[in-house]
Amino acid sequence: MRSIQDTIFVGCLFLILGLEATTTSAKSPPGSMARCRSDDTEFRKRVTACSEIISNKTASKLEVATAYLNRGNAWSDNSEPDRAIADYSEVIRLYPDQPQGYANRANRMLDKGESDRALADYNQAIRVDPKFALAYNGRASVWRERGQLDLSLDDLREAIRLEPKQANFIANRGDTWRLKGDLRRALADVNTAITLNPKSALFLTYRGRINRYLGNFDSAVVDFNEALNIQPDFVMAYAERGLTYEKKDELVRARADFEKALTFPPSNYDSSRPAQETAHAHVTALDSGATPPAIPVSLPKATSETSIPTPAISAPTLRPTAAQAMAAKNERRVALVIGNANYKNVANLPNPQKDAAVIAASLRNIGFQLVTLTDDATREKLVDSLRAFADQAEQADWAVVYYAGHGIELNGQNYLIPVDAKLAVDRDVQFEAIPLEQVLAALEGAKKLRLVLLDACRVNPFLPNMRRTEAVVSAAIDTGSRGVTGTRSIGRGLVRVDVRSGPTLVVFAAKDGQTALDGDGANSPFAVAMAQRIAAPGVEITKVFRLVRDDVMEATAGRQEPYTYGSLPGSEDLFFVSK
C-alpha cells in the first residue's frame, strides 16, 4: 500500500525514468499506456493495461520499464508489496543506472519492516544519482524509524538543499524535530510546508496535532476543520479532532468525530486504519462511562532526552457493579509483577519499583486473585520467580507478567536484565540475562490469556562499556544469515516479537526499535496510562492497549509509541473489567 509514509517520508517516488513514455507501440491496445499510468484507473484495468504493454513483443525497453513501474504502483495501492517489489526489480534490471526503481523498491521493503534491505536500496539510488533528492528523503525515514534522528536530519537537509521547494521534505524534517522533542522547530517547518502547499489536508492535520500537543486546542480545531474542508473523507483528521475535543472535555463532539471516522471504508492511506482503531477504542471508552484521563500538554522543547513530566496517579478501584460482574465470571487470574530499579553495576532507574507497585495494586483491585510483586530481582531470583509462576499459570485462566527495568536485544532476541548483571562482554547477555522466550514459556499453561507487559525499552547504560566480540552466529538465533562470522548485533530498544502460539499478547512500552521514556514524576508514561485505563468497564482488552498507546503518544508528543504483538482467538472477547 502506498501510505502516508509515501507522502511524508518517501515522497513522490513514482516518476518515469527521466523520460516520458506517453505512447505505446502500434500493436498495443489504444490507450494502454494512459490506463497503465493513471492512478484513477480501476485497479484490475490498470494491471491489465500494464501487463499488455509488458507482454507486447514490439514495446520498447522504456515502455516496458514504465509499465513495470506503474504496475508496481498499482500493486502497492492494492497492498501487495511482494508483487510490487518484483515489478520494481524488473525496472532495476532494465535500468540499473536509474534511481527510481531502487527507491520504489526500498519503500515497499520499508512497509514490510525490512529496513536493512530498504536502506541498501536507498543507498544504491544515491550512488547512481547523488542528486536524487527523493532517495535522501526516503533514507531519512529509515534513520527516523531506527531512532537515529541526527542522521535523518542530515539526509533531510540534503534533500531540501537539492529541492528547496519540496513541501514533503520540509514536513518530514518538522516531524523529525518533533521526535527530538523540539515542537517549536516542528511547528516552524510544518508552517513552511503549508505555505508551499496550502491545500494539503495532511499538513494541516499534522499542524493541528502539534498545536494540540502544545495545548493550543482552538488552533488545532481550526487546522482540522480546514483539513476536512479540503478533504471531507480524511479519516485521520476526524480522529485527531476527536482527540482534541476530548482534551477540551467536549465529549459529545469528540464522540461525533470518532463515530464519523468509523463511517468511512479504509482508504489506500495507511493513516485511515490506525485512525479508525483509535476512534473505535475511544468510542468504547466513552461508552464505559470512565472519565478520559487528564494528560499534561507538552513543553515546546523537551528538557530531557530520556524522561518527561508525568502526573501523580493511584491504583484504580472498581465500581460496585463492575466488581460484582468480575466476581461472577469465576475466572482465576494471576500475575507476576517485577520492578528492577537498583542495578549493581550501572546507575539506578527512578521509576520501575513505583511502576511495579502501582501495576500490582491495579491488578489486585480489578480482581486478580494472586499478584506476586518482586523488586530488584537478580538472575537467580528471576528464574525462581518464573519457575514458581509457571506452576501458578497452569491453574489459571489468565496469566500476566509485567516487567519494568532494563532490557536488551541481541541478535534478534530480547532479554530482561537482572539487577546483578555485569554484561562486560556482549556474549554475556546470553548467560546473565533472561530471554523473553523463557518468560513466555512460563505463561504457557494459562487457558484464556497469556500476557506480557514490558516497560523495558529504556536507553541502555550497559552498551557504552560493553566489549563487542566477533563470533559465529548460532543457528538457534534467527538472523537471516546463519553461520556468518561478524560482530554480534545489539539494537536500539527491543526487537519485534513474532507471537505464534495460543492466546498470547506481548505489549512493549515502546515499539520495537524505540526507547521508552521515564517519568519525572513517580511513574513512567506507560505505567501511568495502564493505571488510568485498565479499570474501564466493558472495554475489550485490545482496545485498552489501543487507549494506552494513544495516551502515551499524547503524553510524549508522539515520541513513544507502545505496541502490541500477537492476536487473540475471535471466539470470545476478553475484558480486564466487565461492564
C-alpha positions in Angstrom: 0.0 0.0 0.0 1.2 3.5 -0.8 0.8 5.1 2.5 1.0 8.4 4.4 4.7 7.4 4.7 4.9 7.6 1.0 3.7 11.1 1.1 5.5 12.4 4.1 8.6 10.3 4.4 9.3 9.0 0.9 7.5 11.5 -1.3 6.6 11.2 -4.9 8.9 8.4 -5.9 6.8 7.2 -8.7 8.5 9.0 -11.5 9.0 7.9 -15.0 12.6 7.1 -15.8 13.8 10.5 -16.7 11.8 10.4 -20.0 8.2 10.3 -20.9 6.7 7.2 -22.4 3.4 8.6 -23.4 2.5 6.3 -26.2 2.8 2.6 -26.9 3.8 0.6 -29.9 1.3 0.1 -32.6 0.4 -3.4 -31.5 -0.5 -2.3 -28.0 -4.3 -1.7 -27.5 -5.1 2.0 -27.8 -4.8 3.9 -24.6 -3.0 1.2 -22.8 -0.2 3.5 -21.5 -2.6 6.1 -20.3 -4.6 3.5 -18.4 -1.4 1.9 -17.1 -0.1 5.2 -15.8 -3.3 6.7 -14.3 -3.9 6.5 -10.6 -7.6 7.0 -11.4 -7.8 3.8 -13.4 -9.6 0.9 -11.6 -7.1 -1.5 -10.2 -7.7 -4.5 -12.4 -7.9 -2.5 -15.5 -4.7 -0.7 -14.6 -2.9 -4.0 -14.0 -4.3 -5.4 -17.3 -3.2 -2.4 -19.3 0.3 -2.5 -17.8 0.6 -6.3 -18.4 -0.5 -5.9 -22.1 2.4 -3.5 -22.6 4.9 -5.8 -20.8 3.9 -8.8 -22.9 3.9 -6.8 -26.2 7.0 -8.0 -28.1 7.2 -4.8 -30.0 7.1 -2.5 -27.0 10.3 -0.5 -26.4 12.6 -1.0 -23.4 11.4 2.3 -22.0 7.7 1.4 -22.4 8.2 -2.0 -20.7 10.1 -0.4 -17.8 7.4 2.3 -17.5 4.7 -0.4 -17.4 6.6 -2.4 -14.7 7.0 0.8 -12.7 3.3 1.7 -12.9 2.1 -1.9 -12.3 4.3 -1.9 -9.2 2.5 1.2 -8.1 -0.9 -0.5 -8.7 0.2 -3.5 -6.6 1.4 -1.0 -3.9 -2.0 0.7 -3.9 -3.7 -2.7 -3.5 -1.5 -3.6 -0.5 0.5 -6.3 -2.4 4.1 -5.3 -1.6 5.7 -8.6 -2.8 4.3 -8.2 -6.3 5.3 -4.5 -6.3 8.8 -5.4 -5.3 9.0 -7.9 -8.1 8.0 -5.3 -10.7 10.4 -2.7 -9.3 13.1 -5.3 -9.5 12.3 -5.6 -13.2 12.7 -1.8 -13.6 16.1 -2.1 -12.0 17.1 -5.0 -14.3 16.2 -2.9 -17.3 17.7 0.4 -16.0 20.2 -0.4 -13.3 21.7 3.1 -13.7 18.5 4.9 -12.8 17.5 5.6 -9.2 13.7 5.3 -9.3 13.4 1.5 -9.2 15.7 1.3 -6.2 13.8 4.0 -4.4 10.3 2.5 -5.1 11.5 -1.0 -4.0 13.1 0.5 -0.9 9.7 2.0 0.0 8.0 -1.4 -0.2 10.8 -3.0 1.8 10.2 -0.5 4.5 6.5 -1.3 4.5 7.4 -4.9 5.2 9.7 -3.9 8.1 12.8 -4.9 6.1 14.7 -1.7 6.9 18.2 -3.2 6.1 17.2 -4.0 2.6 15.4 -0.7 2.2 18.5 1.1 3.4 20.6 -0.8 0.9 18.3 0.3 -2.0 18.2 3.9 -0.9 22.0 3.9 -0.7 22.2 2.4 -4.2 19.7 5.0 -5.6 22.0 7.7 -4.2 25.1 6.1 -5.6 23.7 6.0 -9.1 22.4 9.6 -8.8 23.8 11.6 -5.9 21.3 14.4 -6.8 18.2 12.3 -6.4 16.6 14.1 -3.5 13.8 11.6 -3.1 16.3 8.9 -2.1 17.7 11.1 0.7 14.2 11.7 1.9 13.4 8.0 1.8 16.6 7.1 3.6 15.8 9.7 6.3 12.7 7.6 7.0 14.9 4.6 7.8 17.0 6.6 10.2 13.9 8.0 11.7 12.4 4.6 12.2 15.6 3.4 13.9 15.7 6.5 16.2 18.9 7.8 14.5 17.3 11.3 14.3 20.5 13.3 13.6 21.2 11.1 10.6 17.6 11.6 9.5 18.0 15.4 9.8 21.2 15.3 7.8 19.5 13.5 4.9 16.5 15.8 5.0 18.8 18.8 4.9 20.4 17.4 1.8 17.0 16.7 0.2 15.9 20.2 0.9 19.1 21.7 -0.4 18.5 19.8 -3.7 14.8 20.6 -3.8 14.1 23.6 -1.5 10.5 24.0 -2.6 9.5 20.4 -1.9 7.0 20.7 0.9 7.1 17.0 1.8 10.7 17.1 2.7 10.2 20.1 4.9 7.2 18.5 6.7 9.4 15.4 7.2 12.1 17.5 8.8 9.4 19.0 11.1 8.3 15.6 12.2 11.9 14.6 13.0 12.2 17.7 15.1 9.0 16.6 16.9 10.6 13.2 17.7 13.6 15.1 19.1 11.2 16.9 21.4 11.5 20.3 19.7 7.9 21.3 18.9 8.9 24.9 18.1 11.0 23.8 15.2 8.5 21.2 14.2 5.8 23.8 14.0 8.0 26.2 12.0 8.7 23.5 9.4 5.1 22.5 9.0 4.1 26.1 8.7 6.6 26.4 5.8 5.2 23.2 4.2 1.7 24.6 4.4 2.9 27.9 2.8 4.3 25.8 -0.1 1.2 23.6 -0.3 -1.8 25.3 1.4 -4.2 22.7 0.1 -2.6 19.7 1.9 -5.1 18.2 4.3 -2.2 16.1 5.7 0.0 19.0 6.6 -2.9 20.9 8.2 -3.7 17.8 10.2 -0.1 17.5 11.2 0.0 21.1 12.4 -3.3 20.6 14.3 -1.7 17.7 16.2 1.3 19.7 17.1 -0.9 22.5 18.3 -2.8 20.0 20.5 0.4 18.7 22.0 1.3 22.3 22.9 -2.2 22.9 24.4 -3.3 25.2 21.6 -6.6 23.4 21.3 -8.6 26.1 19.5 -5.9 26.5 16.9 -5.8 22.7 16.5 -9.5 22.5 15.8 -9.2 25.3 13.2 -6.5 23.3 11.4 -8.6 20.1 11.5 -11.6 22.0 10.2 -9.6 23.3 7.3 -8.2 19.9 6.5 -11.7 18.5 6.4 -12.9 21.3 4.2 -10.2 20.3 1.7 -10.6 16.5 2.1 -14.0 15.7 3.6 -13.2 12.0 3.8 -9.9 12.3 5.6 -10.3 9.8 8.4 -7.2 10.9 10.2 -8.4 14.5 10.6 -11.7 13.3 12.2 -9.9 11.1 14.7 -7.4 13.8 15.6 -10.1 16.4 16.0 -11.9 13.9 18.3 -8.8 13.6 20.4 -8.7 17.4 20.6 -12.3 17.7 21.7 -11.5 15.0 24.4 -8.7 17.3 25.7 -11.2 20.2 25.7 -13.7 18.0 27.7 -16.2 18.4 24.9 -17.1 14.7 24.9 -20.3 14.9 22.7 -18.2 16.5 19.9 -15.4 14.0 20.5 -17.8 11.1 20.1 -19.4 12.6 17.0 -15.9 12.8 15.3 -14.9 9.3 16.4 -18.2 7.9 15.1 -17.8 9.8 11.8 -14.3 8.4 11.3 -15.8 4.9 11.5 -18.3 5.5 8.7 -15.6 5.5 6.0 -14.2 2.4 4.4 -10.4 2.0 4.9 -8.6 4.0 2.2 -5.3 3.5 0.4 -3.7 5.6 3.1 -2.3 3.7 6.0 -3.3 6.5 8.3 -7.0 5.6 7.9 -6.6 2.2 9.6 -4.8 3.4 12.8 -7.1 6.4 12.9 -10.2 4.1 12.9 -8.6 1.8 15.5 -8.2 4.9 17.7 -11.7 6.1 17.0 -13.2 2.7 17.8 -11.3 2.4 21.1 -12.3 5.9 22.2 -16.0 5.3 21.4 -15.8 2.2 23.5 -14.1 4.1 26.3 -16.7 6.8 26.3 -19.4 4.1 26.4 -17.8 2.7 29.5 -18.6 5.9 31.4 -15.0 6.2 32.6 -13.6 9.8 32.6 -10.9 10.3 30.0 -7.6 10.8 31.8 -6.1 14.2 32.1 -2.8 14.3 30.1 -0.5 17.2 30.6 0.4 19.3 27.5 3.9 19.1 26.1 6.7 21.5 26.6 7.7 23.5 23.5 11.2 21.9 23.8 11.9 18.8 25.9 14.2 19.3 28.8 15.4 15.7 28.8 16.0 13.1 26.1 15.1 10.3 28.5 12.1 11.5 30.5 9.0 13.6 30.6 6.9 15.2 33.3 4.2 12.7 34.5 1.2 13.2 36.8 0.8 11.6 40.2 -1.5 8.5 40.0 -3.0 5.9 42.2 -4.3 2.4 41.5 -7.9 2.4 40.2 -10.8 0.9 42.1 -13.9 -0.8 40.7 -17.4 0.5 40.9 -19.6 -1.9 42.8 -21.5 -3.1 39.7 -18.2 -3.8 37.9 -16.8 -5.6 41.0 -19.9 -7.9 41.1 -19.6 -8.6 37.4 -15.9 -9.6 37.8 -16.8 -11.9 40.8 -19.5 -13.6 38.8 -17.0 -14.6 36.0 -15.4 -17.2 38.2 -12.1 -17.0 36.4 -8.7 -17.4 38.0 -6.3 -14.6 37.1 -2.7 -14.5 38.3 0.2 -12.0 37.8 3.9 -11.7 38.3 5.0 -8.1 38.6 8.7 -7.2 38.6 10.4 -3.9 39.1 14.1 -3.7 38.6 15.5 -0.3 39.7 18.6 -0.7 41.8 21.2 -2.1 39.4 24.5 -3.0 40.9 26.8 -2.1 38.0 25.0 0.8 36.3 23.0 3.8 37.6 19.7 3.2 39.2 16.4 3.7 37.4 13.9 6.1 39.0 10.5 4.6 38.2 10.4 0.7 37.9 9.7 -0.1 41.6 7.0 2.5 41.7 5.6 1.4 38.4 5.5 -2.2 39.6 3.8 -1.2 42.8 1.0 0.7 41.0 0.5 -2.0 38.4 0.4 -4.7 41.1 -2.2 -2.7 43.1 -4.2 -2.1 39.9 -4.3 -5.8 39.1 -5.4 -6.7 42.6 -8.1 -4.0 42.6 -9.6 -5.3 39.4 -10.0 -8.8 40.7 -6.7 -10.7 40.1 -6.7 -13.4 42.8 -2.9 -13.7 43.1 -0.4 -11.0 42.3 3.3 -11.6 43.2 5.4 -8.4 43.4 9.1 -8.8 43.0 11.6 -5.9 43.3 15.3 -5.8 42.3 15.4 -9.3 41.0 18.8 -11.0 40.5 19.1 -13.6 37.8 18.6 -16.4 40.3 15.6 -14.6 41.8 14.1 -14.0 38.3 14.5 -17.7 37.3 13.0 -18.9 40.6 10.1 -16.4 40.3 9.3 -17.5 36.7 9.5 -21.2 37.7 7.0 -20.7 40.5 4.8 -18.6 38.3 4.7 -21.3 35.7 3.1 -23.6 38.2 0.5 -20.9 39.1 -0.2 -20.2 35.4 -1.1 -23.9 34.8 -4.0 -23.4 37.3 -5.2 -20.1 35.8 -7.3 -18.7 33.1 -5.3 -15.5 32.8 -1.5 -15.2 33.4 0.2 -11.8 33.2 3.8 -10.8 33.6 4.7 -7.1 34.0 8.3 -6.2 33.9 9.8 -2.7 34.4 13.6 -2.3 34.2 16.3 -2.7 31.7 16.1 -4.9 28.6 18.3 -5.6 25.7 18.2 -7.0 22.2 21.0 -9.3 21.0 21.0 -10.8 17.5 17.2 -10.6 17.2 16.4 -11.9 20.7 15.0 -9.9 23.6 16.3 -10.2 27.1 15.3 -8.9 30.6 18.3 -7.7 32.6 18.6 -8.7 36.2 20.0 -6.2 38.7 23.2 -8.2 39.3 24.1 -8.4 35.5 27.6 -7.0 34.5 27.4 -7.5 30.7 31.1 -6.7 30.3 31.2 -8.6 27.0 28.3 -8.9 24.5 28.2 -12.7 24.7 27.5 -12.4 28.5 23.9 -11.3 27.7 23.1 -14.9 26.9 24.4 -16.1 30.3 23.5 -13.2 32.6 20.1 -12.1 31.3 16.7 -13.8 30.9 15.4 -14.4 27.4 11.8 -13.2 26.7 11.1 -16.7 25.4 11.7 -18.0 28.9 9.1 -15.6 30.2 6.6 -16.6 27.5 7.2 -20.3 28.4 6.2 -19.6 32.0 2.8 -18.5 30.8 2.0 -21.5 28.5 -0.3 -23.2 31.0 -2.9 -20.4 31.1 -6.1 -21.2 29.4 -7.6 -18.0 28.1 -4.9 -15.3 28.1 -1.1 -15.1 28.3 0.0 -11.5 28.6 3.5 -9.9 28.9 3.8 -6.2 29.5 7.4 -4.9 29.0 8.4 -1.4 30.1 12.0 -2.3 29.3 12.9 -0.3 26.3 14.9 2.4 28.0 18.3 3.8 26.9 20.6 1.1 27.9 23.6 2.1 30.1 25.4 -1.2 29.6 26.2 -0.6 26.0 28.9 2.1 26.1 31.3 -0.1 28.2 30.3 -3.4 26.7 33.1 -5.1 24.8 32.0 -6.3 21.4 33.2 -9.6 20.1 33.2 -11.5 16.8 31.6 -14.9 16.8 29.9 -17.4 14.6 26.2 -16.6 15.0 24.4 -19.6 16.5 21.9 -21.5 14.3 19.4 -21.0 17.2 19.4 -17.3 16.6 17.4 -16.2 13.6 19.5 -13.5 12.0 18.8 -14.3 8.4 22.4 -15.1 7.8 23.3 -18.2 9.7 26.8 -19.3 10.3 28.2 -15.9 9.3 31.1 -14.6 11.4 30.6 -11.0 12.5 30.1 -8.6 15.4 27.1 -9.5 17.5 24.2 -7.2 16.7 22.8 -5.2 19.6 19.9 -3.0 18.6 18.3 0.1 20.0 15.4 -0.8 22.3 13.9 -4.2 21.8 13.2 -6.1 18.6 9.7 -7.0 17.4 8.2 -10.3 18.7 6.7 -12.9 16.4 3.9 -14.4 18.6 2.5 -17.5 17.0 1.1 -19.8 19.7 -2.2 -19.6 21.6 -4.0 -16.6 23.1 -0.8 -14.6 23.7 -0.1 -10.9 23.6 3.2 -9.1 24.2 2.9 -5.4 24.8 6.0 -3.1 24.6 6.0 0.3 26.3 7.8 1.5 23.2 7.6 0.0 19.7 10.5 -2.2 18.5 13.5 0.0 17.8 12.3 2.8 20.0 13.4 3.7 23.6 10.9 4.3 26.3 10.9 7.4 28.4 10.9 7.5 32.1 8.7 9.9 34.1 9.9 12.9 36.0 7.1 12.1 38.4 6.8 8.8 40.3 5.9 6.7 37.3 6.7 6.1 33.6 4.3 7.3 30.9 3.4 3.7 30.2 2.6 2.8 33.8 0.5 6.0 34.1 -1.6 5.1 31.1 -2.0 1.5 32.2 -3.2 2.5 35.6 -5.6 5.1 34.1 -7.2 2.8 31.6 -7.1 -0.7 33.0 -10.3 -0.4 35.1 -12.6 1.0 32.4 -15.6 -1.4 32.4 -16.6 -3.1 29.2 -13.6 -2.1 27.1 -12.2 -5.2 25.3 -8.5 -5.8 26.1 -7.0 -4.9 22.7 -8.9 -1.6 22.8 -7.5 -1.0 26.3 -4.0 -1.3 24.8 -5.0 1.0 22.0 -6.1 3.6 24.5 -2.8 3.1 26.4 -0.9 3.6 23.2 -2.9 6.8 22.4 -2.4 8.2 25.9 1.4 7.6 25.8 1.6 9.1 22.3 -0.3 12.1 23.6 1.8 12.5 26.7 5.1 12.2 24.8 4.1 14.3 21.7 4.4 11.1 19.7 8.0 10.3 20.8 7.0 7.0 22.3 4.5 4.5 20.8 3.5 1.4 22.8 2.9 -1.6 20.5 1.0 -4.8 20.9 2.3 -8.0 19.3 0.1 -11.1 18.8 -3.6 -11.7 18.5 -6.4 -13.4 20.3 -8.8 -16.0 19.1 -12.0 -14.4 17.9 -14.3 -16.8 19.8 -14.5 -14.7 23.0 -13.8 -11.0 23.8 -11.7 -10.5 26.9 -12.0 -7.7 29.4 -9.9 -6.6 32.3 -13.2 -5.4 33.8 -16.6 -6.5 32.6 -19.4 -4.0 32.1 
